[in-house]
Amino acid sequence: MVLLRPLVLLLALVVSDLHCLPWFVNVSESQGPGTILQSFSFNCSSHTPTLELLHVQPPTTFFNPPSLTRWQGIYVGKMTLSSSARLDALTVNHYELQLRFTCGNHVMEGPLSVDVQRDPGRIQCAGRFASPAGEIIQVPETVTPGTRLYTLLLPGQGAQMSITSAQDPPYFPGPFSINGQGWLQAPSQGLKGQAQKVFQLQILVTFGQGQSCCGMLTVKVLPAPSSQVSFLQQAQNITIPENLVPGSKVVQVQARGFNMRYEILSPVPCRLFSIGRVDGVVRTTSPLELAQAPDAAVTRLRVKAFERLRPWASAELDFRVDVQSVNRWPPRCTPALLVTQIPETTPVGTVLNTFTCTDPDSPGSTLDYQLLFHSPAGAASLCLQDRVLEVNATLDCDTPGACFHHAASILVLDSGQPLMTTEVPVLVMVTPVNEFSPACVPRTFRVREDAGPHALLGSVVGKDMDYPHDSIEYSTPGGSATFAVDRLSGEVRLLGPLDYELQKLHRLTVLLTDHSQDQDPTCHRSGSCTITIEVEDVNDHAPECEPPFQELTIHTHLGRSMEVTRVSCQVPQEPQRLAFSYSIVGGNSRSQFSLQGAVLVHNDLMLGPSWPEQPHTYELLIRVADAGPSTPHLSTTATVIVHLVPWRASTVATSAHRATVTSMMTPLLVTDTEAFWQPEPWFVVVLTVTSALLLLALGWLLSRLLRGLAQVLQAPSKSTQALLLNSIQGTEGSVERFMEAPRMETPQAPSSVMSLQHFDGRAQDPRTGRDYLFNTHTGARRWL
């Protein structure tokens, strides 16, 4: 024999380094006795080692006890086939040998697996049929005609068999026949009455390519049995797991009879199972891996029980052996882990991945897939259709807490027992997308024109449907010199001065730009809106009168009123403002003057023959204030000097003469801005009636006093009258003398405006060059 596999595995050189690892040997069925299956090398220097064969599964005598020899200080062990070895892969294709190596106190055990391989080139007749003595079978004479008596093991496909020996009567009751399946069948006439006869049959087996073999088959006919052989069990189905090792017990059959023997009639050959000839124990002869051998799932066995001394006394039992798949491995999936990133705009139904899973225990079996959500719990954004993971709902990141990292797992379950599962982790990260442009509502702000710098006008409130909603920056395209918008808060503030008269309405375009709302930090969207700023008018210009200073002379008649002059005032910067209020605030000592709107009227209501007829000079201060709705109310003071000449019979000229200061005389204008009180109408009526009654009473008292003073005033009145006439004729020093005349009358009229003693300003007359003091509130003057 040729050594198929010589030294293939070298263990460690010291016993302490040996490991119980299995050895595997493949041997061809054509190998005969003496073939070396495996060699082992051991180093055991301090003791005499031993190598033992503990047992063989399935039990057989095909293997010799291992030999152990010393060679160059190393012990070499060998495992060989025995002289009875007849390897047949169709009968048994796997043997499990348990070996034990002992070196002193160190013991190592390990299995040696021997796989018998088919030899395609070996074509020969198998079994004792091909042996020199041939096969001897015993059949009862009661056998049914045509019954199968024996089955020849065919060495291959396409073999032709024939009986070459003579079967001549009368010795042969009829010819035995053999079919293409190797079944030897009883003669068609039966064997009744042929008891104790022996029929020798020479059988020729012819193969292709001119190969053939022959064998001898001896048929002994036995008389009918006197007792009936029967099985104790009935037909049954037996289920075994696929992980049984070769040699494992499947079932034990027992028959009623004497010195029973057992054999498998079908299938022949039986490569998966064998039966103990004496004990009737059915055992496995090879691994029952359904993944590699699906046809091993179901095997129908027919077992024959017969008496050893009377083989014709027999019985048959049919049963089925079902091999159940054992779930040892969980499903294997591709991919084993899914981590993906998708934008929130991913359409519903988008396929994220297709999982491919197989069951190593049962390839091609149906697996069950389940989607389990971990965070957020109960999310419906993803769904699993069979093995396909899809987007199930709109992914929205525009509300707080809506943009998730979806953590889930795909649970894959097989259908075996026990149930095995595989969990595929899934992490789907949803990234935000900047979908919407920011927008704001146009607004209108009002601001007073006298508002100071950095005054807050209002805020622009931008809205963005993308999350986070407040990630907006504000700006003004091109910039603005008057207004500024805060970049983050959107507050609109004033930078420069406002002028209602120059521009009443401002329009400011505010640009809104979002940020931090997209996976791409450079992706921005923008929008704009127009802010209208209305400037509220503020009264910041006082009225101006033209002329601001008047001097005139009038002749009055007792008991009559006459118009003195009209005060003409306006606001040059605001020509549309025409509402003014007029009031006499100084110089009206005798209350002879009143204002009817802008018209100054002299009222001479003092009647009586004793009224002194002499000229008087009044320096009236008229306060002109704007009366519109704007605040504050500003005012100015116009000065009107009135030379009042009473009427008398000797007066030649009866017309009034008005002297207006020319433009060469530039008086000092004092503008006083003050708040005034505007009473209710009913209060004005009551005050007017009360004042009228009081004036009537005072007038009556004054008329009585004036009569007594008429004589005293006649002497000085002549000189005053002459001075007044000279001023009327236009002498060059008239203005100065008329202004001195009231001073001469000051002791006689203590209530005159010239009697005011508080002066807070000093100026110089541009015409005469003379200095004078003045009161900024009343306009009163005192010459120095």
C-alpha positions in Angstrom: 0.0 0.0 0.0 1.1 3.5 -0.7 1.1 6.0 2.3 -1.6 8.5 1.4 -0.8 11.0 4.0 2.6 10.6 5.7 3.8 12.9 8.4 1.4 15.9 8.3 1.3 17.2 11.9 4.2 17.8 14.1 3.3 18.4 17.7 5.4 20.3 20.3 8.7 18.7 21.4 7.8 18.7 25.0 4.8 17.2 26.6 3.8 20.3 28.5 3.3 22.1 25.2 0.9 19.5 23.8 -2.7 20.6 23.2 -5.8 18.5 22.7 -6.4 19.5 19.1 -8.3 17.2 16.7 -6.6 15.5 13.8 -8.2 14.8 10.5 -7.2 12.1 8.0 -8.7 11.5 4.5 -8.2 7.9 3.2 -9.3 6.3 0.0 -11.5 3.3 0.1 -9.0 1.5 -2.1 -6.4 1.5 0.7 -5.9 -2.0 2.2 -4.4 -3.6 5.3 -1.2 -2.1 6.7 -1.8 1.4 5.3 -0.4 4.1 7.6 -3.1 6.6 8.3 -1.3 9.1 10.6 2.2 9.5 12.1 2.8 11.3 15.4 6.1 12.7 16.9 6.5 13.0 20.6 9.4 14.0 22.9 9.3 12.2 26.2 12.9 11.9 27.6 12.3 11.1 31.2 9.7 8.4 31.0 8.6 5.6 28.7 5.5 6.9 26.8 2.5 4.9 25.7 0.0 5.5 22.9 -3.4 3.8 23.1 -6.5 3.5 21.0 -9.4 3.9 23.4 -12.4 3.2 21.1 -13.7 3.6 17.5 -17.0 4.9 16.4 -18.8 3.2 14.8 -17.2 0.0 16.3 -15.0 -1.8 13.8 -11.8 -4.0 13.7 -10.4 -2.1 10.6 -7.8 -0.3 12.7 -4.7 -1.7 14.4 -3.6 -0.5 17.9 -1.2 2.3 17.4 2.5 1.5 17.4 5.1 3.7 19.2 8.9 3.4 18.4 11.9 5.4 19.4 13.9 7.0 16.6 16.9 9.3 17.2 15.6 10.3 20.7 12.1 11.0 19.4 9.1 8.7 19.8 7.1 8.2 16.6 3.6 6.8 16.7 1.7 5.3 13.8 -1.9 4.4 13.1 -2.5 1.7 10.5 -5.3 -0.4 8.9 -5.7 -3.9 10.2 -5.7 -7.1 8.1 -9.5 -7.2 8.2 -9.9 -3.7 6.8 -12.3 -3.5 3.9 -13.1 0.2 3.5 -16.2 1.1 1.7 -17.3 4.7 1.4 -20.9 3.6 0.5 -21.2 1.6 3.8 -19.3 3.8 6.3 -17.5 7.0 5.2 -16.5 8.4 8.6 -14.7 6.8 11.7 -13.9 8.6 14.9 -10.8 7.2 16.8 -10.1 8.3 20.4 -6.3 8.2 21.2 -4.5 8.7 24.5 -0.8 9.6 24.9 0.8 9.1 28.3 4.3 10.4 29.3 4.8 10.0 33.1 2.1 12.1 34.8 1.2 14.0 31.6 -1.8 12.6 29.7 -3.2 13.9 26.5 -6.3 12.7 24.7 -7.5 13.7 21.3 -9.7 12.4 18.5 -8.6 11.3 15.1 -11.2 11.6 12.4 -10.9 9.3 9.4 -13.0 10.2 6.4 -13.3 7.4 3.8 -13.3 8.9 0.3 -14.8 7.3 -2.8 -12.2 6.0 -5.3 -13.7 6.5 -8.8 -11.1 4.3 -10.4 -11.9 1.3 -8.2 -14.5 -0.9 -9.7 -15.0 -4.3 -8.1 -17.6 -6.5 -6.6 -18.3 -5.8 -3.0 -19.2 -7.9 -0.1 -18.7 -11.6 0.7 -20.3 -12.4 -2.7 -16.9 -11.6 -4.3 -14.9 -13.6 -1.7 -13.5 -17.1 -2.7 -16.1 -18.8 -0.5 -18.9 -16.7 -1.8 -22.1 -15.6 -0.1 -24.4 -18.1 1.6 -28.1 -17.2 2.1 -30.8 -19.1 3.7 -34.4 -18.8 2.7 -37.5 -20.7 3.9 -39.4 -22.9 1.5 -42.5 -20.8 2.0 -41.0 -17.8 0.3 -43.3 -16.1 -2.1 -42.5 -16.7 -5.8 -40.5 -13.8 -7.2 -39.5 -12.5 -3.7 -36.2 -10.6 -3.4 -33.8 -13.0 -1.7 -30.6 -11.0 -1.9 -29.3 -7.7 -3.0 -25.9 -7.4 -4.7 -23.8 -4.3 -4.0 -23.2 -2.8 -7.4 -19.7 -1.2 -7.8 -21.0 1.5 -10.0 -23.7 2.7 -12.4 -24.3 0.8 -15.6 -23.3 -2.7 -14.4 -24.9 -5.7 -16.0 -25.5 -8.9 -14.0 -26.3 -12.4 -15.1 -26.4 -15.9 -13.7 -23.9 -18.0 -15.7 -24.3 -21.4 -13.9 -26.8 -24.0 -15.1 -30.2 -24.1 -13.6 -31.5 -27.2 -15.2 -34.5 -29.2 -13.9 -35.4 -31.4 -12.2 -32.9 -30.2 -9.5 -33.9 -26.6 -10.0 -37.6 -26.0 -9.6 -37.2 -23.0 -11.9 -34.5 -20.5 -12.7 -33.5 -17.8 -10.2 -33.4 -14.3 -11.7 -31.4 -11.1 -11.1 -32.5 -7.7 -12.2 -30.6 -4.5 -13.0 -30.8 -3.3 -9.4 -28.9 -6.4 -8.2 -32.0 -8.1 -6.7 -31.8 -11.9 -6.6 -35.4 -13.1 -6.9 -37.0 -16.5 -6.1 -38.1 -18.7 -9.0 -41.6 -18.0 -10.4 -42.6 -21.6 -9.3 -41.5 -20.9 -5.7 -39.4 -23.1 -3.5 -42.2 -25.2 -1.9 -40.9 -28.8 -1.4 -37.3 -27.7 -1.9 -36.3 -27.8 1.7 -32.8 -28.8 2.6 -31.7 -28.2 -1.0 -28.7 -26.0 -1.8 -28.5 -24.1 -5.0 -25.2 -22.6 -6.1 -25.4 -19.7 -8.5 -22.4 -18.3 -10.4 -23.1 -14.6 -11.1 -21.2 -12.5 -13.6 -21.0 -8.7 -13.2 -19.9 -6.8 -16.4 -18.9 -3.1 -16.3 -18.1 -0.8 -19.1 -14.8 -0.8 -20.9 -14.6 -4.6 -20.8 -14.3 -4.9 -17.0 -16.0 -7.7 -15.1 -16.1 -9.7 -11.9 -17.8 -12.8 -10.7 -18.9 -14.3 -7.5 -20.6 -17.3 -6.0 -24.0 -17.1 -4.2 -25.3 -20.2 -2.4 -29.0 -20.5 -1.6 -30.0 -22.9 1.2 -33.7 -23.7 1.4 -34.9 -24.2 4.9 -38.1 -25.9 6.0 -40.9 -23.8 7.1 -40.4 -22.4 10.6 -42.2 -23.9 13.5 -42.5 -20.6 15.4 -43.3 -17.1 14.3 -40.7 -14.2 14.6 -42.2 -10.8 15.3 -41.0 -7.4 16.4 -42.0 -6.1 19.8 -42.5 -2.5 18.4 -44.9 -1.3 15.8 -44.0 0.9 12.9 -43.0 4.3 14.2 -41.4 7.6 13.3 -38.2 8.6 15.0 -36.9 12.1 15.2 -33.2 12.8 15.9 -31.2 16.1 15.9 -28.7 16.7 13.2 -25.8 17.3 15.6 -25.5 13.6 16.6 -21.9 12.4 16.2 -21.3 9.3 14.1 -22.0 6.1 16.3 -24.8 7.8 18.3 -27.7 5.6 19.1 -30.9 6.3 17.2 -33.2 3.5 18.3 -33.1 -0.2 19.4 -35.4 -2.7 17.8 -36.2 -6.0 19.4 -37.9 -9.1 17.9 -39.5 -12.1 19.6 -37.6 -15.3 18.8 -34.5 -17.4 19.6 -31.0 -16.1 19.2 -32.1 -13.2 17.0 -30.0 -11.4 14.4 -30.7 -8.0 12.7 -29.9 -6.4 9.4 -31.0 -3.4 7.3 -32.8 -4.5 4.2 -33.5 -1.0 2.8 -31.9 1.3 1.8 -28.9 -0.8 0.6 -26.3 0.5 1.0 -27.3 2.6 3.9 -24.7 5.3 4.3 -26.2 7.1 7.2 -27.3 4.3 9.6 -26.2 0.9 10.7 -27.7 -1.7 12.9 -26.1 -3.9 15.5 -26.3 -7.5 14.3 -26.9 -8.8 17.8 -28.4 -6.1 19.9 -30.5 -4.4 17.1 -29.3 -0.9 18.0 -29.5 1.5 15.0 -26.7 4.0 15.1 -25.5 6.8 12.9 -22.5 6.2 10.6 -21.8 9.7 9.4 -22.5 13.3 10.3 -26.1 14.3 9.6 -25.5 17.9 8.5 -28.6 19.0 6.6 -26.8 22.0 5.2 -24.3 19.6 3.4 -26.7 16.7 2.9 -30.3 17.9 2.6 -31.4 14.3 1.6 -30.6 13.1 5.1 -33.7 14.9 6.4 -35.9 11.8 6.0 -34.7 8.2 5.8 -37.1 5.1 5.5 -35.5 2.1 7.0 -36.6 -1.5 6.6 -35.1 -3.8 9.3 -35.1 -7.6 9.2 -35.0 -9.8 12.3 -34.2 -13.5 12.0 -33.0 -16.4 14.0 -29.4 -17.1 13.7 -29.8 -20.9 13.4 -32.9 -20.6 11.2 -32.5 -17.5 9.0 -35.8 -18.3 7.3 -37.6 -17.5 10.5 -37.6 -13.7 10.1 -39.8 -10.6 10.3 -39.5 -7.1 8.9 -40.1 -3.7 10.4 -40.4 -0.4 8.5 -39.9 2.9 10.3 -38.9 6.5 9.3 -36.0 8.4 10.8 -36.5 12.3 10.6 -33.4 14.4 11.1 -34.3 17.7 12.7 -32.3 20.7 12.0 -30.5 22.0 15.1 -30.2 25.7 15.4 -26.6 26.3 16.3 -25.8 29.4 14.4 -27.7 32.7 14.3 -28.4 34.3 11.0 -25.6 36.2 9.3 -26.4 39.6 7.8 -24.9 41.9 5.3 -24.3 44.7 6.3 -23.7 43.8 10.0 -24.0 47.5 11.0 -25.7 50.3 9.2 -24.7 53.9 9.8 -26.1 56.4 7.3 -26.8 60.1 7.0 -29.7 61.6 5.1 -31.1 65.2 4.7 -34.4 66.1 6.2 -35.8 66.6 2.7 -35.4 62.9 1.8 -38.7 61.8 0.1 -40.9 59.3 1.7 -40.2 55.8 0.3 -36.5 56.4 -0.2 -34.6 53.1 0.2 -31.9 53.4 2.8 -30.5 49.9 2.6 -31.5 46.3 1.7 -30.4 43.7 4.2 -29.2 40.2 3.1 -29.3 37.6 5.7 -28.8 33.8 5.6 -29.1 31.0 8.1 -25.9 28.9 8.2 -27.9 26.0 9.7 -30.5 26.1 6.9 -29.5 27.9 3.8 -32.4 29.2 1.8 -34.8 29.1 4.7 -37.2 32.0 5.3 -36.1 34.5 7.9 -38.3 37.0 9.8 -37.2 40.7 10.0 -38.4 43.1 12.6 -37.6 46.8 13.1 -37.0 47.9 16.7 -36.7 51.5 17.6 -34.5 52.6 20.5 -34.4 56.4 20.3 -36.7 58.2 19.9 -39.0 55.5 21.1 -42.0 54.7 18.9 -40.7 56.8 16.0 -42.5 56.2 12.7 -40.0 57.9 10.4 -38.6 54.6 9.3 -40.2 51.4 8.2 -39.1 47.9 7.1 -40.6 46.4 4.1 -39.5 42.7 4.1 -35.7 43.3 4.0 -35.8 46.9 2.8 -35.4 49.8 5.2 -37.2 52.9 3.9 -38.2 56.4 4.9 -41.7 56.2 6.2 -42.6 59.8 7.0 -41.5 63.3 6.3 -38.3 64.1 8.2 -38.8 67.6 9.7 -36.0 69.4 11.5 -37.9 72.7 11.8 -39.5 72.2 15.2 -37.6 71.9 18.5 -36.5 68.3 19.2 -37.8 67.0 15.8 -34.4 66.4 14.2 -33.3 63.1 15.6 -30.5 60.6 15.3 -32.7 57.6 14.8 -31.2 54.6 16.7 -32.9 51.3 15.8 -32.0 47.7 15.1 -33.1 45.1 12.7 -34.0 41.9 14.5 -33.6 38.8 12.3 -35.2 35.6 13.5 -34.8 32.1 12.0 -37.3 29.3 12.2 -35.1 26.7 13.9 -35.2 25.3 17.4 -34.1 26.8 19.6 -34.9 30.1 18.1 -31.7 32.1 17.1 -31.7 35.8 16.4 -29.3 38.4 15.0 -29.6 42.1 15.7 -28.2 44.6 13.2 -27.7 48.0 14.7 -29.0 50.9 12.6 -28.1 54.6 13.1 -29.8 57.1 10.8 -28.6 60.6 11.3 -31.0 63.3 9.9 -29.2 66.5 8.9 -31.0 69.9 8.6 -31.6 71.6 5.3 -32.0 75.3 4.9 -35.4 75.2 3.1 -37.0 78.6 3.9 -35.9 82.2 3.5 -36.3 84.5 6.5 -39.0 87.1 6.3 -40.3 90.0 8.4 -43.5 92.1 8.4 -43.2 95.7 7.2 -43.6 98.0 10.1 -44.0 101.7 10.7 -42.1 103.5 13.5 -42.8 107.1 14.7 -40.0 109.3 16.1 -39.9 112.9 17.2 -37.6 115.0 15.1 -35.8 116.1 18.2 -34.9 112.5 19.3 -31.3 112.2 20.3 -28.6 109.9 18.9 -28.9 106.1 19.6 -32.6 106.5 20.4 -34.5 103.2 20.0 -37.2 103.4 17.3 -38.3 99.8 17.5 -37.3 96.3 16.5 -37.5 94.3 13.3 -38.8 90.8 14.1 -37.7 88.3 11.6 -39.2 84.8 11.3 -37.6 81.7 9.7 -39.4 78.4 9.5 -36.1 76.6 9.6 -34.8 75.5 13.0 -33.4 77.2 15.1 -35.8 80.0 14.3 -33.8 82.9 15.8 -30.6 82.3 13.8 -31.1 85.5 11.8 -28.7 88.4 11.2 -30.0 91.9 10.3 -28.3 94.5 8.1 -29.0 97.4 5.8 -27.8 97.1 2.2 -25.4 99.9 1.5 -25.6 101.3 5.0 -27.5 104.3 6.3 -26.1 107.5 7.8 -29.3 108.2 9.7 -30.4 104.8 11.0 -28.7 101.6 12.2 -30.0 98.0 12.7 -28.5 95.8 15.3 -27.0 92.7 13.7 -28.4 90.3 16.2 -31.4 91.8 17.9 -32.8 93.7 14.9 -33.2 96.9 17.0 -33.5 100.1 14.9 -31.7 103.1 16.3 -31.2 106.6 15.3 -27.7 107.8 14.3 -28.1 111.3 12.9 -30.4 114.3 13.4 -33.9 114.4 11.9 -35.7 117.4 10.4 -39.4 117.2 9.8 -39.3 120.2 7.5 -36.7 118.6 5.2 -38.0 115.0 5.2 -41.1 113.7 6.9 -40.8 110.0 5.8 -37.9 107.6 5.7 -37.9 104.2 4.2 -35.3 101.7 5.4 -34.7 98.3 3.7 -33.6 95.7 6.2 -31.9 92.5 4.9 -32.3 89.3 6.9 -29.8 86.5 6.5 -30.1 83.1 8.2 -27.2 81.0 9.5 -26.5 77.6 11.2 -29.6 76.0 9.7 -27.9 73.7 7.2 -25.4 70.9 7.3 -23.3 73.0 5.0 -22.2 76.1 7.0 -21.9 78.1 3.8 -25.6 77.6 2.8 -27.6 80.8 3.6 -30.9 82.2 2.6 -31.9 85.9 2.8 -35.0 88.0 2.7 -35.9 91.7 3.2 -38.6 94.0 4.3 -39.1 97.7 4.3 -39.4 99.7 7.5 -41.2 103.1 7.3 -40.1 105.8 9.8 -42.4 108.7 10.2 -40.9 111.8 11.7 -43.2 113.6 14.1 -43.1 117.4 13.9 -41.6 119.2 17.0 -42.1 122.9 17.4 -38.5 124.0 17.3 -38.8 127.3 15.6 -40.2 130.4 17.3 -42.4 132.9 15.4 -40.7 136.0 13.9 -42.5 139.2 13.5 -42.0 141.8 10.7 -41.2 144.3 11.8 -40.1 143.3 15.2 -40.1 146.9 16.5 -42.7 149.6 15.7 -43.1 153.2 16.8 -46.2 155.1 15.9 -48.3 158.1 17.0 -52.0 158.2 17.2 -54.7 160.8 18.1 -57.5 159.5 20.1 -61.0 160.6 20.8 -62.5 160.2 24.1 -65.0 157.3 24.3 -63.9 155.8 21.0 -61.7 152.8 20.1 -59.4 152.7 17.2 -57.0 150.3 15.6 -53.4 151.1 16.3 -51.5 148.5 14.2 -51.5 144.9 13.1 -48.7 142.6 14.3 -47.5 140.4 11.3 -45.7 137.3 12.4 -44.8 133.9 10.9 -42.4 131.0 11.1 -40.1 131.2 8.1 -39.0 127.6 8.4 -42.7 126.4 8.6 -44.7 128.8 6.5 -47.8 126.5 6.8 -48.0 127.3 10.5 -50.4 130.2 10.8 -52.1 129.7 14.2 -50.7 132.2 16.8 -51.8 133.6 20.0 -51.3 137.2 20.9 -51.1 138.8 24.3 -49.8 142.1 25.8 -47.3 141.2 28.5 -45.9 144.7 29.3 -46.4 148.4 29.0 -50.2 148.4 29.1 -50.2 150.2 32.5 -53.6 151.8 32.1 -55.2 148.9 30.2 -56.0 151.2 27.3 -54.8 148.7 24.7 -56.2 145.3 23.8 -55.6 142.8 21.1 -58.2 141.5 18.7 -56.3 138.6 17.2 -53.2 140.2 15.7 -54.7 143.7 15.7 -53.7 146.2 18.5 -56.7 148.3 19.5 -56.7 151.4 21.7 -59.8 151.6 23.9 -60.5 155.1 25.3 -63.5 154.5 27.6 -62.6 157.2 30.2 -65.3 159.9 29.7 -65.6 163.1 31.6 -64.8 166.8 31.3 -61.9 166.6 33.8 -59.8 164.1 31.7 -56.4 165.6 31.2 -55.6 166.3 27.5 -51.9 165.5 27.3 -49.8 163.0 25.2 -48.7 159.8 26.6 -46.1 157.3 25.3 -46.6 153.5 25.8 -44.0 150.9 25.1 -46.0 147.8 24.6 -44.6 144.3 24.7 -46.7 141.9 22.7 -46.0 138.2 23.2 -46.7 136.1 20.1 -46.8 132.3 20.6 -47.7 129.5 18.2 -51.0 127.9 19.0 -50.8 124.7 17.0 -50.9 121.1 18.4 -47.1 120.8 18.3 -45.3 121.1 21.5 -43.5 122.9 23.1 -45.1 126.2 22.3 -42.5 128.8 21.4 -43.0 132.5 21.5 -41.4 135.8 20.6 -42.0 139.4 21.8 -42.7 142.3 19.5 -42.2 145.8 20.7 -44.7 148.6 19.8 -44.1 152.1 21.0 -47.3 154.2 20.8 -47.3 158.0 21.2 -50.8 158.6 22.3 -52.1 162.2 21.7 -55.6 162.9 23.2 -58.0 164.8 21.1 -58.8 168.4 21.8 -60.6 171.2 19.9 -57.5 173.3 19.2 -55.8 170.5 17.5 -55.3 171.3 13.9 -54.3 167.9 12.6 -56.7 165.2 13.5 -55.1 162.4 11.5 -52.9 159.8 13.1 -49.2 159.7 12.3 -47.3 156.5 12.4 -43.6 156.4 12.8 -42.0 153.1 12.0 -38.5 152.5 12.9 -36.5 152.0 9.7 -34.3 149.1 9.0 -31.3 151.2 10.1 -32.5 150.8 13.7 -31.9 147.1 14.6 -33.4 146.4 18.0 -32.4 143.5 20.1 -35.0 140.7 19.8 -35.5 138.6 22.9 -37.1 135.2 22.2 -38.6 133.5 25.2 -39.9 129.9 25.1 -42.3 129.2 27.8 -45.3 127.0 28.5 -48.6 128.7 29.0 -51.9 127.7 30.6 -55.0 127.5 28.6 -58.1 127.6 30.9 -61.4 126.0 30.3 -64.1 128.1 28.4 -66.4 128.3 31.4 -63.6 129.6 33.5 -62.8 132.3 30.9 -66.5 133.4 30.9 -66.7 133.7 34.7 -63.4 135.5 34.8 -64.5 137.9 32.1 -67.7 138.8 33.8 -66.0 139.3 37.2 -63.3 141.4 35.6 -65.9 143.6 33.8 -67.8 144.3 37.0 -64.5 145.1 38.8 -63.5 147.4 36.0 -66.8 149.3 36.1 -66.3 149.8 39.8 -62.8 151.0 39.4 -63.8 153.3 36.5 -66.3 155.0 38.7 -63.8 155.5 41.4 -61.2 156.8 39.0 -63.6 159.3 37.4 -64.2 160.8 40.8 -60.5 161.1 41.5 -59.6 162.5 38.1 -62.0 165.4 38.6 -60.0 166.5 41.6 -56.7 166.1 39.9 -57.7 168.0 36.7 -56.6 171.4 38.1 -53.3 170.1 39.3 -52.3 168.7 35.9 -53.2 171.8 33.7 -49.9 173.7 34.3 -47.4 171.0 33.3 -49.6 169.8 30.5 -48.7 172.9 28.4 -45.0 172.1 28.3 -45.7 168.5 27.6 -48.1 169.4 24.8 -45.5 171.6 23.2 -42.9 168.9 23.3 -45.3 166.4 21.7 -46.1 168.8 18.9 -42.5 169.3 18.1 -42.0 165.5 17.8 -44.9 165.3 15.5 -43.4 167.8 13.2 -40.4 165.5 12.7 -37.6 167.3 14.4 -34.4 165.4 14.5 -34.4 164.9 18.2 -38.0 163.9 18.5 -37.3 160.2 19.2 -35.1 161.0 22.1 -37.4 163.6 23.6 -40.4 161.4 23.3 -38.6 158.6 25.1 -37.6 161.0 27.9 -41.2 162.4 28.2 -42.6 159.2 29.8 -39.7 159.3 32.3 -40.9 162.7 33.4 -44.3 161.3 33.9 -43.0 158.3 35.9 -43.8 159.8 39.3 -47.3 160.5 38.2 -47.9 157.0 36.7 -46.1 154.5 39.0 -47.8 151.6 37.1 -46.1 152.4 33.8 -43.9 149.9 32.1 -40.9 152.2 32.6 -41.3 151.8 36.4 -40.0 148.2 36.1 -36.7 148.0 38.1 -35.4 144.5 37.1 -33.1 144.6 34.0 -31.1 141.5 33.0 -29.5 142.8 29.8 -27.5 145.7 28.3 -27.3 146.8 24.7 -26.4 149.8 22.5 -28.7 151.7 20.2 -27.2 151.4 16.7 -28.5 154.8 15.6 -27.7 157.0 18.5 -25.0 154.9 20.0 -26.5 155.3 23.4 -26.5 152.4 25.9 -29.6 151.1 27.6 -30.7 148.3 29.9 -33.5 145.9 29.0 -35.6 143.2 30.6 -35.6 139.9 28.5 -39.0 138.8 29.7 -40.9 142.1 29.3 -38.8 144.0 26.8 -38.6 147.1 29.1 -35.7 149.5 28.5 -33.9 152.1 30.6 -31.5 154.5 28.9 -28.2 155.2 30.5 
